Amino acid sequence: MISQEAQAHEDTLRERRDHPPEPPDGMDTMTAVRLASEMFASWSTDVGTVVDEVVAGGPRAIWIDTQGMDDQKVLLYFHGGAFILGTADHVRGMLGHLATAAGCRVLSVDYRLAPEHPYPAAVDDAIASYRWLLDHDIQPADIVIGGDSAGGGLTLALLASLADEGLPHPAGAIPISPWADLACAADTWDTKAETDMILAKERLTEMAALYAQGADLTDPRVSPVRADYTGFPPLYIQAAGHETLLDDAVDVARAAALAGVDVRLDVYPEMQHVFQYCTGTVPEADAAVAELGAWVRARLQIT
């Protein structure tokens, strides 16, 4: 039985799914969709983080700091949005809670978006931001990489790219509901179609095409569910029981475990995609972010 707050959140999402708002007159579809995605920013409460804007090796990024943090320990974070939506700022609220729980700084990256900047722009920006941290004397053992949805997939694509880039692995990674198979071939795209109030197979297939623009969807840097996980750092994956991306998380966890990776997968029953955005307003989100923070804190050896 989910909390009343989680049920209210689902009801709001159902209403929006079943009766989507009309875009303003004269606004093109892409602008309208991007504008609508800003609703995610309102789901979480603000815990009074301090934010500084930087250029992190190419992409814009923001530092999210909290009182009492260890400023030499960093969570490098990639927002969701199917590679065409979202910003580093729209996850600021949730990341403030996560930074507090983990006791470290968070660097939230504005990687380039499709269709203006198709694959491999996002992966290139992810690599550049990680390299930027290393160039600024942050040690690999002091970095955890994370992201939600497309950002969770980007987290895994970055890890899959490090060997070819000659870069060391970080201390760990936290993919949240990762979109790891852009072919959208997993069974839960159909079995969870009625319970997922955010994602639909037809729409995500269109977004995958906008991002890939002819790139091979079986390329591990496009669909990292197909990556060779040998040598990956420890992974902590969270997923929601009602989301269509559930099998992506399960399949990544299975592939990682078979490759000998230390992997943990927590599935939160009856919850919606990236429910963690509701930190401060939904108890299940508070609990999930607390678990993420504790895991990051342990990996970064923050006391």
Kinemage of the C-alpha trace (Angstrom):
@kinemage 1
@onewidth
@group {chain A} dominant
@subgroup {mainchain}
@vectorlist {calphas} color= white
{ca met a 1} P 0.000 0.000 0.000
{ca ile a 2} L 1.564 3.272 -1.091
{ca ser a 3} L 1.322 6.491 0.896
{ca gln a 4} L -1.467 8.999 0.402
{ca glu a 5} L 1.105 11.434 -0.978
{ca ala a 6} L 2.323 8.896 -3.548
{ca gln a 7} L -1.263 8.126 -4.553
{ca ala a 8} L -2.012 11.829 -4.992
{ca his a 9} L 1.093 12.166 -7.158
{ca glu a 10} L -0.028 9.254 -9.323
{ca asp a 11} L -3.531 10.700 -9.644
{ca thr a 12} L -2.087 14.024 -10.800
{ca leu a 13} L 0.071 12.260 -13.384
{ca arg a 14} L -2.897 10.188 -14.589
{ca glu a 15} L -4.971 13.315 -15.120
{ca arg a 16} L -2.150 14.899 -17.088
{ca arg a 17} L -1.620 11.750 -19.150
{ca asp a 18} L -5.304 11.314 -19.959
{ca his a 19} L -5.974 15.020 -20.523
{ca pro a 20} L -2.708 16.614 -21.715
{ca pro a 21} L -2.738 20.412 -21.755
{ca glu a 22} L -2.906 22.162 -25.091
{ca pro a 23} L 0.296 23.981 -26.076
{ca pro a 24} L 0.090 27.783 -26.198
{ca asp a 25} L -0.962 29.229 -29.535
{ca gly a 26} L 1.933 29.574 -31.947
{ca met a 27} L 4.325 27.455 -29.893
{ca asp a 28} L 6.040 24.604 -31.735
{ca thr a 29} L 5.741 21.078 -30.355
{ca met a 30} L 9.330 20.749 -29.165
{ca thr a 31} L 9.211 24.013 -27.219
{ca ala a 32} L 5.876 23.044 -25.679
{ca val a 33} L 7.149 19.624 -24.605
{ca arg a 34} L 10.282 21.134 -23.098
{ca leu a 35} L 8.206 23.747 -21.275
{ca ala a 36} L 5.933 21.028 -19.871
{ca ser a 37} L 8.925 19.079 -18.592
{ca glu a 38} L 9.680 21.907 -16.180
{ca met a 39} L 6.916 20.500 -13.965
{ca phe a 40} L 9.468 18.043 -12.569
{ca ala a 41} L 11.227 20.900 -10.784
{ca ser a 42} L 8.154 21.588 -8.658
{ca trp a 43} L 7.827 18.063 -7.267
{ca ser a 44} L 10.612 18.385 -4.691
{ca thr a 45} L 11.110 20.785 -1.824
{ca asp a 46} L 14.186 23.033 -1.727
{ca val a 47} L 16.624 22.400 1.118
{ca gly a 48} L 18.518 25.680 0.730
{ca thr a 49} L 21.386 24.523 -1.457
{ca val a 50} L 24.067 26.897 -2.685
{ca val a 51} L 24.465 26.820 -6.467
{ca asp a 52} L 27.386 28.044 -8.560
{ca glu a 53} L 27.442 27.864 -12.365
{ca val a 54} L 30.539 26.577 -14.175
{ca val a 55} L 31.667 25.332 -17.570
{ca ala a 56} L 32.618 21.725 -16.917
{ca gly a 57} L 34.959 20.898 -19.768
{ca gly a 58} L 32.475 22.082 -22.380
{ca pro a 59} L 28.933 21.737 -21.052
{ca arg a 60} L 27.390 24.151 -18.586
{ca ala a 61} L 26.929 22.690 -15.122
{ca ile a 62} L 25.862 23.786 -11.666
{ca trp a 63} L 27.429 22.964 -8.319
{ca ile a 64} L 24.926 22.023 -5.618
{ca asp a 65} L 26.420 22.374 -2.154
{ca thr a 66} L 25.063 21.781 1.320
{ca gln a 67} L 26.221 22.720 4.773
{ca gly a 68} L 28.816 20.390 6.255
{ca met a 69} L 29.692 18.693 2.965
{ca asp a 70} L 33.068 17.279 1.998
{ca asp a 71} L 33.990 19.514 -0.963
{ca gln a 72} L 36.554 17.039 -2.290
{ca lys a 73} L 33.892 14.332 -2.769
{ca val a 74} L 31.598 14.696 -5.776
{ca leu a 75} L 28.449 13.165 -7.228
{ca leu a 76} L 28.506 13.860 -10.983
{ca tyr a 77} L 24.856 13.873 -12.089
{ca phe a 78} L 22.996 13.721 -15.432
{ca his a 79} L 19.321 14.705 -15.548
{ca gly a 80} L 16.615 12.768 -17.360
{ca gly a 81} L 14.384 13.810 -20.242
{ca ala a 82} L 14.790 11.234 -23.042
{ca phe a 83} L 17.889 13.099 -24.302
{ca ile a 84} L 15.709 15.917 -25.662
{ca leu a 85} L 14.257 17.510 -22.499
{ca gly a 86} L 15.334 18.821 -19.131
{ca thr a 87} L 18.122 20.877 -17.642
{ca ala a 88} L 20.667 20.677 -14.867
{ca asp a 89} L 18.419 23.012 -12.880
{ca his a 90} L 15.178 21.039 -12.981
{ca val a 91} L 16.633 18.340 -10.689
{ca arg a 92} L 18.078 20.890 -8.264
{ca gly a 93} L 15.533 20.215 -5.521
{ca met a 94} L 15.994 16.454 -5.467
{ca leu a 95} L 19.758 16.808 -5.747
{ca gly a 96} L 19.819 19.153 -2.777
{ca his a 97} L 18.258 16.402 -0.675
{ca leu a 98} L 20.651 13.832 -2.132
{ca ala a 99} L 23.683 16.051 -1.502
{ca thr a 100} L 22.589 16.441 2.118
{ca ala a 101} L 22.111 12.693 2.547
{ca ala a 102} L 25.450 11.881 0.882
{ca gly a 103} L 27.481 14.657 2.493
{ca cys a 104} L 29.175 15.619 -0.779
{ca arg a 105} L 28.986 18.191 -3.563
{ca val a 106} L 26.845 17.501 -6.632
{ca leu a 107} L 27.768 18.648 -10.126
{ca ser a 108} L 24.623 18.643 -12.284
{ca val a 109} L 25.458 18.769 -15.994
{ca asp a 110} L 23.589 20.472 -18.852
{ca tyr a 111} L 24.671 18.050 -21.561
{ca arg a 112} L 23.626 18.933 -25.098
{ca leu a 113} L 20.169 17.766 -26.194
{ca ala a 114} L 18.759 16.266 -29.368
{ca pro a 115} L 17.496 16.819 -31.960
{ca glu a 116} L 19.764 19.879 -32.217
{ca his a 117} L 22.676 17.830 -30.877
{ca pro a 118} L 22.147 14.104 -31.539
{ca tyr a 119} L 24.288 11.208 -30.364
{ca pro a 120} L 27.161 11.231 -29.485
{ca ala a 121} L 26.931 14.807 -28.151
{ca ala a 122} L 25.487 13.786 -24.768
{ca val a 123} L 28.082 11.047 -24.280
{ca asp a 124} L 30.878 13.403 -25.317
{ca asp a 125} L 29.657 15.972 -22.778
{ca ala a 126} L 29.456 13.337 -20.061
{ca ile a 127} L 33.043 12.279 -20.755
{ca ala a 128} L 34.168 15.924 -20.836
{ca ser a 129} L 32.563 16.704 -17.481
{ca tyr a 130} L 34.151 13.654 -15.842
{ca arg a 131} L 37.532 14.513 -17.337
{ca trp a 132} L 37.077 18.103 -16.070
{ca leu a 133} L 36.672 16.861 -12.505
{ca leu a 134} L 39.825 14.772 -12.811
{ca asp a 135} L 41.709 17.741 -14.282
{ca his a 136} L 40.626 19.756 -11.244
{ca asp a 137} L 42.321 17.318 -8.887
{ca ile a 138} L 39.236 15.361 -7.849
{ca gln a 139} L 40.384 11.756 -7.520
{ca pro a 140} L 38.420 8.928 -9.204
{ca ala a 141} L 37.915 7.303 -5.801
{ca asp a 142} L 36.201 10.526 -4.694
{ca ile a 143} L 33.610 10.548 -7.503
{ca val a 144} L 30.299 8.730 -7.877
{ca ile a 145} L 28.384 9.138 -11.144
{ca gly a 146} L 24.595 9.156 -11.297
{ca gly a 147} L 21.565 10.090 -13.319
{ca asp a 148} L 17.894 9.360 -13.815
{ca ser a 149} L 16.067 7.930 -16.823
{ca ala a 150} L 18.053 9.043 -19.904
{ca gly a 151} L 20.630 10.376 -17.454
{ca gly a 152} L 20.822 6.934 -15.895
{ca gly a 153} L 21.496 5.481 -19.323
{ca leu a 154} L 24.057 8.212 -19.919
{ca thr a 155} L 25.734 7.250 -16.643
{ca leu a 156} L 26.142 3.693 -17.929
{ca ala a 157} L 27.249 4.879 -21.384
{ca leu a 158} L 29.932 7.000 -19.731
{ca leu a 159} L 31.190 4.012 -17.747
{ca ala a 160} L 31.227 1.935 -20.933
{ca ser a 161} L 33.350 4.619 -22.629
{ca leu a 162} L 36.035 5.107 -19.991
{ca ala a 163} L 38.389 2.332 -21.089
{ca asp a 164} L 38.488 3.639 -24.668
{ca glu a 165} L 39.096 7.152 -23.330
{ca gly a 166} L 41.963 5.964 -21.133
{ca leu a 167} L 40.165 7.212 -18.027
{ca pro a 168} L 39.866 5.454 -14.654
{ca his a 169} L 36.577 4.295 -13.204
{ca pro a 170} L 34.936 6.278 -10.399
{ca ala a 171} L 34.102 4.849 -6.993
{ca gly a 172} L 30.624 3.833 -8.087
{ca ala a 173} L 27.465 4.794 -9.935
{ca ile a 174} L 23.763 5.248 -9.129
{ca pro a 175} L 21.588 4.846 -12.255
{ca ile a 176} L 17.989 5.691 -11.300
{ca ser a 177} L 15.378 4.082 -13.567
{ca pro a 178} L 17.939 4.015 -16.396
{ca trp a 179} L 16.765 4.156 -20.008
{ca ala a 180} L 19.354 1.634 -21.141
{ca asp a 181} L 17.755 0.095 -24.251
{ca leu a 182} L 16.732 2.729 -26.772
{ca ala a 183} L 15.162 0.039 -28.950
{ca cys a 184} L 12.449 -0.087 -26.255
{ca ala a 185} L 12.281 -3.863 -26.672
{ca ala a 186} L 11.767 -4.939 -23.043
{ca asp a 187} L 8.555 -6.702 -22.001
{ca thr a 188} L 7.598 -4.052 -19.434
{ca trp a 189} L 6.988 -1.515 -22.193
{ca asp a 190} L 3.822 -3.562 -22.766
{ca thr a 191} L 3.121 -5.140 -19.369
{ca lys a 192} L 3.448 -1.818 -17.507
{ca ala a 193} L 1.813 0.370 -20.163
{ca glu a 194} L -1.349 0.844 -18.095
{ca thr a 195} L 0.388 1.561 -14.783
{ca asp a 196} L 3.086 3.985 -16.025
{ca met a 197} L 1.662 7.517 -15.994
{ca ile a 198} L 4.703 9.174 -17.569
{ca leu a 199} L 6.311 7.021 -20.277
{ca ala a 200} L 4.745 5.465 -23.366
{ca lys a 201} L 6.513 3.201 -25.850
{ca glu a 202} L 5.423 5.061 -28.989
{ca arg a 203} L 6.624 8.421 -27.676
{ca leu a 204} L 9.937 7.100 -26.348
{ca thr a 205} L 10.600 5.319 -29.639
{ca glu a 206} L 10.184 8.672 -31.393
{ca met a 207} L 12.555 10.332 -28.929
{ca ala a 208} L 15.111 7.554 -29.380
{ca ala a 209} L 15.063 8.224 -33.123
{ca leu a 210} L 15.558 11.958 -32.541
{ca tyr a 211} L 18.563 11.196 -30.337
{ca ala a 212} L 20.163 8.421 -32.407
{ca gln a 213} L 19.486 9.960 -35.856
{ca gly a 214} L 20.768 6.896 -37.679
{ca ala a 215} L 23.223 5.635 -35.049
{ca asp a 216} L 23.058 1.922 -34.318
{ca leu a 217} L 20.682 1.367 -31.392
{ca thr a 218} L 22.662 -1.745 -30.438
{ca asp a 219} L 25.826 0.316 -29.886
{ca pro a 220} L 26.606 -0.014 -26.136
{ca arg a 221} L 27.149 3.749 -25.898
{ca val a 222} L 23.616 4.272 -27.266
{ca ser a 223} L 21.939 1.364 -25.467
{ca pro a 224} L 24.259 0.483 -22.570
{ca val a 225} L 22.173 -2.514 -21.564
{ca arg a 226} L 24.357 -4.197 -24.205
{ca ala a 227} L 27.642 -3.011 -22.709
{ca asp a 228} L 30.384 -5.279 -21.437
{ca tyr a 229} L 30.165 -4.653 -17.688
{ca thr a 230} L 33.464 -6.328 -16.895
{ca gly a 231} L 35.486 -4.055 -14.622
{ca phe a 232} L 32.623 -1.653 -13.896
{ca pro a 233} L 32.621 -0.059 -10.441
{ca pro a 234} L 29.869 -0.943 -7.938
{ca leu a 235} L 26.355 0.011 -9.051
{ca tyr a 236} L 23.278 0.893 -7.033
{ca ile a 237} L 20.191 0.898 -9.250
{ca gln a 238} L 16.742 2.069 -8.176
{ca ala a 239} L 13.574 1.487 -10.180
{ca ala a 240} L 9.807 1.838 -9.773
{ca gly a 241} L 7.382 -1.060 -9.807
{ca his a 242} L 4.840 0.631 -12.080
{ca glu a 243} L 7.221 1.976 -14.714
{ca thr a 244} L 7.715 0.747 -18.251
{ca leu a 245} L 11.499 1.051 -17.834
{ca leu a 246} L 11.533 -1.555 -15.062
{ca asp a 247} L 13.038 -4.268 -17.288
{ca asp a 248} L 15.854 -1.927 -18.343
{ca ala a 249} L 16.926 -1.685 -14.699
{ca val a 250} L 16.535 -5.435 -14.159
{ca asp a 251} L 18.462 -6.286 -17.328
{ca val a 252} L 21.326 -3.933 -16.450
{ca ala a 253} L 21.545 -5.402 -12.948
{ca arg a 254} L 21.595 -8.922 -14.378
{ca ala a 255} L 24.288 -8.119 -16.954
{ca ala a 256} L 26.417 -6.397 -14.344
{ca ala a 257} L 26.098 -9.269 -11.872
{ca leu a 258} L 27.045 -11.812 -14.545
{ca ala a 259} L 30.181 -9.739 -15.223
{ca gly a 260} L 31.135 -9.904 -11.552
{ca val a 261} L 30.146 -6.339 -10.690
{ca asp a 262} L 28.999 -5.507 -7.176
{ca val a 263} L 25.441 -4.464 -7.987
{ca arg a 264} L 22.382 -3.657 -5.888
{ca leu a 265} L 18.890 -3.242 -7.338
{ca asp a 266} L 15.981 -1.848 -5.317
{ca val a 267} L 12.527 -1.840 -6.908
{ca tyr a 268} L 9.945 0.302 -5.121
{ca pro a 269} L 6.507 -1.336 -5.533
{ca glu a 270} L 3.704 0.657 -7.156
{ca met a 271} L 5.824 3.768 -7.602
{ca gln a 272} L 6.057 5.907 -10.732
{ca his a 273} L 9.057 6.653 -12.941
{ca val a 274} L 11.638 8.889 -11.173
{ca phe a 275} L 9.429 9.236 -8.110
{ca gln a 276} L 12.633 10.338 -6.358
{ca tyr a 277} L 11.931 13.804 -7.807
{ca cys a 278} L 9.231 14.067 -5.117
{ca thr a 279} L 11.729 14.195 -2.253
{ca gly a 280} L 10.313 16.286 0.563
{ca thr a 281} L 6.726 15.688 -0.534
{ca val a 282} L 6.364 11.875 -0.861
{ca pro a 283} L 7.627 9.538 1.909
{ca glu a 284} L 8.728 6.823 -0.511
{ca ala a 285} L 10.890 9.360 -2.333
{ca asp a 286} L 12.426 10.473 0.951
{ca ala a 287} L 13.273 6.866 1.798
{ca ala a 288} L 14.744 6.162 -1.643
{ca val a 289} L 16.950 9.264 -1.637
{ca ala a 290} L 18.099 8.467 1.891
{ca glu a 291} L 19.209 5.030 0.644
{ca leu a 292} L 21.002 6.580 -2.322
{ca gly a 293} L 22.733 9.065 -0.055
{ca ala a 294} L 23.854 6.396 2.378
{ca trp a 295} L 25.255 4.292 -0.480
{ca val a 296} L 27.139 7.256 -1.981
{ca arg a 297} L 28.440 8.221 1.449
{ca ala a 298} L 29.781 4.698 1.977
{ca arg a 299} L 31.410 4.522 -1.469
{ca leu a 300} L 33.093 7.902 -0.956
{ca gln a 301} L 34.055 7.014 2.620
{ca ile a 302} L 32.398 10.096 4.081
{ca thr a 303} L 31.975 9.811 7.822
